Amino acid sequence: MSFAGYEDALEPSEIAAVAGAAKPVDPGGDCLPFDHLEDRRFEVLSYRLLCAELNDQAHRVRLMQGSGERGRDVLIYDDAGRLATIVQCKTYQDRLDRPLLLRELLKLALHAHLDGSLLGSASMNYEIWCPGGLTEPAARFVDAWPAEWTETTLATEAAKVLGKFAAFSELTWESAKDFVTRAFPARTRVRHVDGFAISARVRRHPGIYESFFEGKLVMRQEHVEEALDGTIRRIMGEQSRYLNDGDARHVLDRIVSFGADERLVSNSTVLLGLKPDLIARFRRGEYDTFVKHLIEGLYGLMKLVMDALGRIQVDVIHDFRERTQPRSRSLPNVLGQILTMSMIARLNELMMPTLNMRPELNAYEKLSLDERFTAEGERLWQSYQNCLAGYEPAKHAPGSDEEFRMRIAAFCLEGLEDCAQFEADLGASYRAHRKEIERVFEDWMRLVPTQLLMIADSVSIFENEWLLKRTHESVERLVALRGSPIIPE
């Protein structure tokens, strides 16, 4: 059997580079954060996963070098040495659109026209691994393959590909189009693999998962028994699973170091180190400041989280509008309200939930996505009516809040005569983009915290080498997620 150019393993330098790279944190959702992997690392991940999956079969897997791969990142050969599958990896956070998908396929087809051995000797699969998924036009293109792979469809994109790559400098569309439009689709089956499918496959192989992602670790039983007595086990409970062994030991050692006369519980804060004798001597102003710090330590953080999520929501909705171009002008507004209300409802659950101070928010938290859409659609229609009714040309000057809100409402309702038409137009657009909206909603809700716990200490990184090391690791995680050590404005 012949496996041309087959590589059993990575080059030693590449193994070292992959092993030493920072691992993105797995937030625990359905889809792993593949977009935080560098392009080459995602290719290596795909290669290792396919090797593990095909380990008991006669197939062989080859990882391309990363340059000059001619539209091919990973190759799979069958037991006879024939090319069975080409895998192309795209670590886009956003969905892969139809023009870019066409250009990827064109690149491969044109290279195959120049090199007849590129596609092997029989029909084969072409899989595009794109964790961000496909836009609706791109998905329809794949589902209907090769119905939309026509000369008319390809001419414009082919000109772009031919003009971009030096390898095609002497190639013309006229000379290549017969192979590209006829022979290539006859031998190629196009498939798409999204982030959810890849995540499920990666998680079935713990060794691969741990090589590429930082997951939530559970303390081993023997360490729990050594470090915790029954009372502290009950206090820590499920929270201990978010800590590694060293974290838990450090926190518990610090707790034990305080005497019984240096422990104070106030509302949601456990304070260690101040003796009641000192607090009892605080004056009124000092005590007010003391209580303020106890409260603001956590609730000040919650306010910051709420403000930051409010800003991020604007970017999320802008991206959604640009990516989907929905027919209904109001759909992005409704989605924005869903995200905002869902965030507020969940954060409300963090603040003394048993008191049920905001029952309407508690009820909102229990609604399905479709029910939230219905509620926000009704709320938005009424808001538009209020904006139109509240504007008086003689009273409200151009540029005023009232005039600006009136223009927004008029723009969004243009061509819609009544509430029934508005609901029909909005509902049709919602159903057309339901899958994408669900993805945006799920990604958003992963950002919104379900619990908050702060532990502060007077021992700092300047006195404790372990804290310095853990701080450095935390900063590296954030840098990896940001993609840059610079905090943007």
C-alpha positions in Angstrom: 0.0 0.0 0.0 1.2 3.5 -0.8 0.4 6.6 1.3 2.1 9.4 -0.6 3.7 11.9 1.7 2.1 10.3 4.8 3.3 11.6 8.2 2.8 9.4 11.3 3.5 12.3 13.7 4.2 16.0 13.9 7.7 17.3 13.5 9.4 17.6 16.9 9.5 21.4 16.7 5.8 21.5 16.0 5.1 19.2 19.0 7.0 21.6 21.3 5.2 24.6 19.9 1.8 23.1 20.4 2.6 21.8 23.9 3.9 25.1 25.0 1.0 27.2 23.8 -1.5 28.7 26.1 -4.8 26.7 26.4 -8.1 28.6 26.2 -10.5 28.0 29.0 -13.5 25.8 28.4 -16.5 27.6 29.9 -18.4 24.3 30.0 -20.9 25.0 27.2 -21.9 22.8 24.3 -19.2 24.2 22.1 -15.5 24.4 22.9 -13.8 27.8 22.3 -12.1 26.8 19.1 -11.9 30.4 17.9 -9.3 31.0 20.7 -7.0 28.4 19.1 -4.5 29.6 16.5 -5.1 28.3 13.0 -2.3 25.8 13.1 -3.3 24.5 16.6 -6.8 23.9 15.3 -5.3 21.9 12.4 -3.2 19.9 14.8 -6.3 19.3 17.0 -8.2 18.0 14.0 -5.3 15.7 12.9 -5.0 14.2 16.4 -8.7 13.7 16.7 -9.0 11.9 13.4 -5.9 9.8 14.3 -7.6 8.8 17.5 -11.0 8.0 15.9 -9.5 5.9 13.1 -7.0 4.2 15.3 -8.7 0.8 15.1 -9.3 1.0 11.3 -7.0 0.6 8.4 -7.2 4.3 7.5 -4.2 6.6 7.7 -4.2 10.3 8.4 -1.8 12.9 7.1 -1.3 16.4 8.5 -0.2 18.9 5.9 2.7 21.2 6.6 0.6 24.4 7.0 2.0 26.2 3.9 1.6 25.2 0.3 -1.2 22.8 1.4 -3.3 23.9 -1.7 -6.7 23.9 0.2 -6.0 20.8 2.2 -5.2 20.7 5.9 -5.7 17.0 6.8 -5.9 14.0 4.5 -7.4 10.6 5.2 -6.4 7.6 3.1 -8.4 4.3 3.1 -7.0 0.8 3.6 -6.0 0.6 -0.1 -4.0 3.8 0.1 -6.6 5.9 -1.8 -7.5 9.4 -0.8 -10.8 9.2 1.0 -11.3 12.6 2.7 -9.8 16.1 2.5 -10.4 18.2 5.7 -10.1 22.0 5.5 -10.0 23.8 8.8 -11.4 27.3 9.4 -11.3 28.7 13.0 -13.7 31.6 12.3 -15.7 32.8 15.3 -18.4 34.1 12.9 -20.2 31.8 10.4 -18.6 31.0 7.1 -20.4 32.8 4.3 -21.2 31.4 0.9 -18.6 33.5 -1.1 -15.8 32.4 1.1 -16.9 28.8 0.9 -17.0 29.0 -2.9 -13.4 30.5 -2.9 -12.1 27.6 -0.7 -13.6 25.0 -3.0 -12.4 26.9 -6.1 -8.9 27.0 -4.7 -8.9 23.2 -4.3 -10.5 22.6 -7.7 -8.0 24.9 -9.5 -5.0 23.2 -7.8 -6.5 19.8 -8.8 -6.8 21.0 -12.4 -3.0 21.8 -12.4 -2.1 18.6 -10.5 -4.2 15.6 -11.5 -3.0 13.5 -8.5 -4.3 16.0 -5.9 -7.7 14.4 -5.6 -6.6 10.8 -5.8 -8.0 8.2 -8.1 -11.6 7.9 -6.9 -14.4 10.0 -5.5 -13.7 11.5 -2.1 -15.2 13.6 0.7 -14.4 17.3 1.2 -15.1 18.3 4.8 -14.9 21.9 6.0 -14.4 22.1 9.7 -15.7 25.5 10.7 -16.6 25.8 14.4 -18.6 29.0 13.9 -20.9 27.2 11.5 -22.3 28.3 8.1 -24.5 31.2 7.1 -27.9 30.1 5.7 -26.8 30.6 2.0 -23.6 28.6 2.7 -25.6 25.8 4.4 -28.1 25.7 1.5 -25.1 25.5 -0.9 -23.7 22.5 0.9 -27.0 20.7 1.3 -27.8 21.1 -2.4 -24.3 20.2 -3.6 -23.5 20.3 -6.5 -26.7 21.9 -7.8 -25.4 25.5 -7.3 -21.9 24.7 -8.5 -22.3 26.2 -11.9 -20.3 28.3 -14.3 -22.6 31.3 -13.8 -22.3 31.1 -10.0 -18.5 30.6 -10.1 -17.3 33.1 -12.7 -17.0 36.2 -10.3 -15.4 34.3 -7.4 -13.1 32.4 -9.8 -11.7 35.7 -11.0 -10.9 36.7 -7.4 -9.1 33.4 -6.7 -7.1 33.4 -10.0 -6.0 37.0 -9.3 -5.0 36.3 -5.7 -2.7 33.3 -5.8 0.7 33.2 -7.6 0.2 29.5 -8.4 -2.6 30.4 -10.8 -0.8 33.3 -12.5 -0.7 31.5 -15.9 -4.1 29.9 -15.6 -7.3 31.3 -17.2 -10.9 30.6 -16.3 -11.6 29.5 -19.8 -9.0 26.8 -19.7 -10.0 25.5 -16.2 -13.8 26.0 -16.1 -14.7 22.6 -17.7 -12.7 20.6 -15.1 -13.9 22.9 -12.3 -17.6 22.8 -13.1 -17.8 19.2 -14.4 -15.0 16.8 -13.3 -14.5 18.3 -9.8 -18.1 18.1 -8.5 -18.4 14.6 -10.0 -15.6 13.3 -7.8 -16.2 15.4 -4.7 -18.8 15.2 -1.9 -19.0 18.4 0.2 -19.8 18.2 3.9 -19.7 20.6 6.8 -18.7 19.8 10.4 -19.6 22.5 13.0 -18.3 23.4 16.5 -20.9 21.4 18.3 -20.1 18.2 16.5 -16.3 18.7 16.9 -16.7 19.5 20.6 -18.6 16.2 21.2 -15.9 14.3 19.4 -13.1 16.0 21.3 -14.6 15.4 24.7 -14.7 11.6 24.0 -10.9 11.7 24.0 -9.8 13.2 27.4 -6.1 13.2 26.4 -6.7 15.4 23.4 -9.1 17.6 25.3 -6.6 18.3 28.0 -3.8 19.0 25.5 -5.8 21.9 23.9 -8.2 23.3 26.6 -8.1 24.3 30.2 -11.1 22.6 31.8 -12.7 22.6 35.2 -10.8 20.2 37.4 -12.4 18.1 40.2 -10.3 17.6 43.5 -9.2 14.0 43.9 -10.9 12.1 46.8 -7.7 11.6 48.8 -6.9 15.2 48.8 -10.4 16.2 49.8 -10.3 13.8 52.8 -6.9 15.1 53.8 -7.7 18.8 53.6 -11.4 19.1 54.6 -13.3 18.1 57.6 -17.1 17.5 57.4 -18.1 21.0 58.1 -15.9 22.6 55.5 -16.9 20.0 53.0 -20.5 21.1 53.3 -19.5 24.7 53.0 -17.4 24.2 49.9 -19.7 21.7 48.3 -19.9 22.0 44.6 -17.7 25.1 44.6 -14.6 23.0 45.1 -14.9 21.6 41.6 -13.9 25.0 40.2 -10.6 24.9 42.1 -7.5 22.8 41.6 -5.9 21.1 44.6 -3.4 23.9 45.2 -6.1 26.6 45.1 -8.3 24.7 47.7 -5.4 24.1 50.0 -4.3 27.7 49.9 -7.8 29.0 50.7 -8.4 26.5 53.5 -5.0 27.1 55.0 -5.8 30.8 55.2 -9.2 30.2 56.7 -7.7 27.9 59.4 -5.0 30.5 60.3 -7.6 32.9 61.7 -8.7 32.5 65.3 -12.3 32.1 66.5 -12.4 35.7 67.7 -11.5 37.0 64.3 -14.5 35.8 62.3 -17.4 37.9 61.3 -20.3 37.1 58.9 -22.3 40.1 57.5 -25.0 39.5 54.9 -23.1 37.7 52.1 -19.6 38.5 53.3 -17.4 36.4 55.5 -14.7 38.6 57.0 -11.7 37.1 58.8 -9.0 39.1 60.6 -10.9 42.0 62.4 -11.6 41.5 66.0 -15.1 42.4 67.2 -13.4 44.5 69.9 -12.1 46.8 67.2 -15.3 47.0 65.2 -17.2 47.8 68.4 -15.1 51.0 68.7 -15.9 52.3 65.2 -17.6 55.6 65.1 -20.8 56.0 63.1 -19.1 57.3 60.0 -16.4 54.6 60.2 -19.0 51.9 60.7 -21.0 53.2 57.7 -17.8 53.0 55.6 -17.1 49.5 56.9 -20.5 48.2 55.9 -20.3 50.0 52.6 -17.0 48.1 51.7 -18.6 44.8 52.8 -21.5 45.3 50.5 -19.7 47.0 47.5 -17.0 44.2 47.4 -19.5 41.9 45.7 -22.4 44.1 44.5 -20.0 46.7 43.0 -18.6 43.9 40.9 -22.1 42.9 39.9 -22.8 46.4 38.7 -19.6 46.4 36.7 -20.6 43.1 35.1 -24.0 44.5 34.2 -22.6 47.6 32.7 -20.0 45.6 30.7 -22.6 43.2 29.4 -24.8 46.1 28.4 -22.0 47.4 26.2 -21.2 44.0 24.8 -24.8 43.5 23.9 -24.6 46.4 21.5 -21.7 44.8 19.7 -23.5 41.4 19.6 -26.6 42.9 18.0 -24.5 44.9 15.5 -22.7 41.7 14.4 -26.0 39.8 14.2 -27.5 42.5 12.0 -24.5 42.7 9.7 -24.2 38.9 9.4 -27.8 38.0 8.8 -29.4 41.1 7.2 -32.8 40.1 8.5 -35.9 41.1 6.5 -37.6 42.6 9.6 -36.0 45.9 10.7 -37.2 45.2 14.2 -35.7 41.7 14.7 -32.3 43.0 16.0 -34.1 45.3 18.4 -36.2 42.4 19.8 -33.1 40.2 20.1 -31.3 43.1 21.9 -34.2 43.3 24.4 -34.2 39.6 24.9 -30.5 39.6 25.7 -30.8 42.6 28.1 -33.8 41.3 29.9 -32.3 37.8 30.2 -29.1 39.2 31.6 -31.0 41.4 34.2 -33.3 38.4 35.2 -30.3 36.1 35.8 -28.4 38.7 37.8 -31.5 39.4 39.8 -31.4 35.7 40.8 -28.0 36.3 42.5 -29.4 38.9 44.8 -31.4 37.3 47.7 -33.5 35.2 45.3 -35.7 33.7 48.1 -37.1 37.1 48.9 -38.5 37.3 45.4 -38.2 41.1 45.3 -38.7 41.2 41.5 -41.3 38.5 40.8 -41.6 39.6 37.1 -37.9 38.9 36.6 -38.1 35.6 38.3 -40.9 34.7 35.9 -39.0 35.9 32.9 -36.1 33.6 33.8 -38.4 30.6 33.4 -39.6 31.6 29.9 -38.4 29.7 26.8 -36.6 31.6 24.1 -39.8 31.6 21.9 -41.8 33.0 24.8 -39.3 35.7 25.4 -39.5 36.6 21.7 -43.3 36.9 21.9 -43.1 39.1 25.1 -40.4 41.4 23.7 -42.2 41.7 20.3 -45.3 42.9 22.0 -43.3 45.2 24.2 -41.5 46.7 21.2 -44.8 47.3 19.3 -46.1 49.3 22.2 -42.8 51.2 22.5 -43.1 52.2 18.8 -46.6 53.4 19.4 -45.6 55.5 22.4 -42.7 57.0 20.4 -45.0 58.0 17.6 -47.7 59.3 19.9 -45.3 61.2 22.1 -43.8 63.3 19.3 -45.2 66.8 18.6 -43.5 68.6 15.6 -44.4 72.0 17.0 -43.0 71.2 20.4 -40.0 68.9 19.8 -37.2 70.3 17.8 -35.2 68.2 15.2 -32.5 66.2 17.1 -34.4 66.1 20.3 -34.9 62.7 22.1 -38.6 62.7 21.1 -37.9 63.4 17.4 -35.1 60.8 17.3 -37.3 58.1 18.9 -40.1 59.0 16.4 -37.7 58.5 13.5 -36.6 55.2 14.7 -40.2 54.0 15.2 -41.2 55.3 11.8 -38.2 53.6 10.1 -38.9 50.2 11.7 -42.6 50.3 10.9 -42.3 51.5 7.3 -44.7 49.5 5.1 -46.4 47.9 8.1 -50.0 49.1 8.5 -51.0 47.6 11.9 -50.0 45.3 14.7 -51.0 42.2 12.8 -48.7 43.0 9.9 -45.9 43.9 12.3 -46.2 40.6 14.2 -46.4 38.6 10.9 -43.3 40.4 9.5 -41.4 40.0 12.7 -42.5 36.4 13.2 -41.4 35.3 9.7 -38.0 36.9 10.2 -37.6 35.3 13.6 -38.4 31.8 12.2 -36.0 32.3 9.3 -33.1 33.1 11.7 -34.3 31.0 14.6 -31.2 28.8 14.6 -28.8 31.7 14.6 -30.8 33.6 17.2 -30.6 30.5 19.5 -26.9 30.3 19.0 -26.5 34.0 19.9 -28.7 33.6 22.9 -26.8 30.6 24.2 -23.5 32.2 23.7 -24.8 35.3 25.5 -26.2 33.4 28.5 -22.8 31.6 28.9 -21.3 35.1 29.6 -23.8 36.0 32.3 -22.7 34.6 35.7 -25.0 32.3 37.7 -22.9 32.6 40.9 -20.3 35.0 42.3 -17.9 34.4 45.1 -15.0 36.7 46.1 -12.1 35.8 48.3 -9.8 38.7 49.2 -6.6 38.5 51.3 -4.0 40.8 52.8 -1.3 38.3 51.7 -0.3 39.4 48.2 1.9 38.2 45.3 4.8 40.1 46.8 4.9 37.8 49.9 3.7 34.6 48.4 5.4 32.9 45.4 2.4 30.5 44.9 0.0 33.5 44.5 2.5 35.1 42.1 2.5 32.0 39.9 -1.3 31.7 40.0 -1.7 35.4 39.1 0.7 34.9 36.2 -1.3 31.9 35.0 -4.6 33.8 35.2 -3.2 36.8 33.3 -2.0 34.4 30.6 -5.5 32.9 30.3 -7.0 36.3 29.8 -4.4 37.3 27.3 -5.1 34.1 25.3 -8.8 34.9 25.3 -8.3 38.5 24.4 -5.8 37.7 21.7 -3.6 40.5 23.0 -2.0 41.7 26.3 -3.3 45.2 25.6 -6.6 46.1 27.2 -8.7 47.9 24.5 -10.4 51.2 25.1 
